[in-house]
């Protein structure tokens, strides 16, 4: 899955990120499992990354990501400003029938301005 993110959510929203119409923007989050930069060619660590990816896929797991505003020293009072699940990205299926790509939209706040891919 070179170049393809390990985890993805194509329809996330964060309450404080809004378009000109006042509605939350639709965002996309992606993530990869990688070794640290100094270990990027370490075959044992690369194999561990693949194993993590495979376990998440096999058990249909997801990650819950939450954003909080650090507005004081007391972390119990930090308001949550957004949260989303990050899902495992399935490997490409070479035999799958490909649907045509949707036409791009334009206009900030109506899906444009960011790649919702």
Secondary structure as UniProt FT lines:
FT   TURN            2..3
FT   STRAND          7..12
FT   TURN            15..16
FT   TURN            20..21
FT   STRAND          27..31
FT   HELIX           37..39
FT   TURN            40..41
FT   HELIX           43..58
FT   TURN            59..60
FT   STRAND          62..68
FT   HELIX           75..77
FT   STRAND          80..88
FT   TURN            94..95
FT   TURN            109..111
//
